[in-house]
Amino acid sequence: MPGPWDASIKLLYPVDQGQFTTIDDIDNNTPFDAIANVEIGENLNENVDDFVLRVAVLNLTQSTTIQVEELNRALTPADDTTFTAEERVSLNAPNQSPGDVLKLVASYRVNAGSNTDFSNADSVTFTVS
């Protein structure tokens, strides 16, 4: 659980489109999703405006960034409540070499008036088949 003034990505993982089960390999040229479980502490959540979730797909085998997607959403402040959510980001089909190892990395920025809090996370690795 984050501190009362913190926002955090609790978990980041790749899944088949529209699913929730973590993938360990992805067929080449098949789109997929990233899911970020996020949480905002009670005090920060009383003043929130919006968030920005940035997810990048990295090819570790070739040391390249394949794609970066950004999800922006307004947030509604709530008194004495910790905010939790599962945010889904759709990702393009990787056009990589079979056997390449991929990984997701993400940053989560929550804006609350003049306050901003950042968090980051990375996923397990998965392979292009």
URTAPE-V488982 format. One record per backbone hydrogen bond with DSSP energy under -0.5 kcal/mol. NH is the residue of the N-H (numbers start at 1). CO is the residue of the C=O. E is the energy in kcal/mol with one decimal. If there is no record, write none. Layout:
NH CO E
NH CO E
This chain:
6 3 -1.8
8 39 -2.9
10 8 -0.7
10 37 -3.2
11 37 -1.2
13 35 -2.1
15 33 -2.7
16 21 -0.7
17 31 -0.6
19 16 -2.3
23 14 -2.0
26 127 -2.7
29 94 -3.0
30 27 -1.2
32 91 -1.3
33 15 -2.7
34 89 -2.5
35 13 -2.6
36 87 -2.7
37 11 -2.8
37 35 -0.5
38 36 -0.7
38 85 -2.8
39 8 -2.4
40 83 -2.7
41 6 -3.6
43 4 -0.8
44 4 -2.6
45 41 -2.6
46 42 -0.7
46 43 -0.8
47 44 -1.8
49 111 -3.3
50 111 -1.3
51 73 -2.3
52 109 -2.3
53 71 -2.9
54 52 -0.5
54 107 -2.5
55 53 -0.5
55 69 -2.8
56 105 -3.1
57 67 -2.6
58 56 -0.6
58 103 -3.3
59 64 -3.2
60 58 -0.8
60 101 -2.3
61 101 -1.0
63 59 -0.9
64 59 -1.8
66 57 -2.9
66 64 -0.6
67 57 -1.1
69 55 -3.0
71 53 -2.9
73 51 -1.8
75 49 -2.8
77 75 -0.5
78 45 -1.6
81 78 -0.8
83 40 -2.1
85 38 -2.0
87 36 -2.8
87 85 -0.6
89 34 -2.7
91 32 -3.0
94 30 -0.6
96 94 -0.7
99 128 -3.4
100 97 -2.4
102 100 -0.5
102 126 -3.7
103 58 -1.9
105 56 -2.0
106 121 -2.6
107 54 -2.0
108 119 -2.7
109 52 -2.7
110 117 -2.6
111 50 -2.8
111 109 -0.5
112 115 -3.3
115 112 -2.3
117 110 -2.1
119 108 -1.5
121 106 -2.0
123 104 -2.5
126 102 -2.2
127 24 -1.9
128 100 -2.5
129 26 -2.6
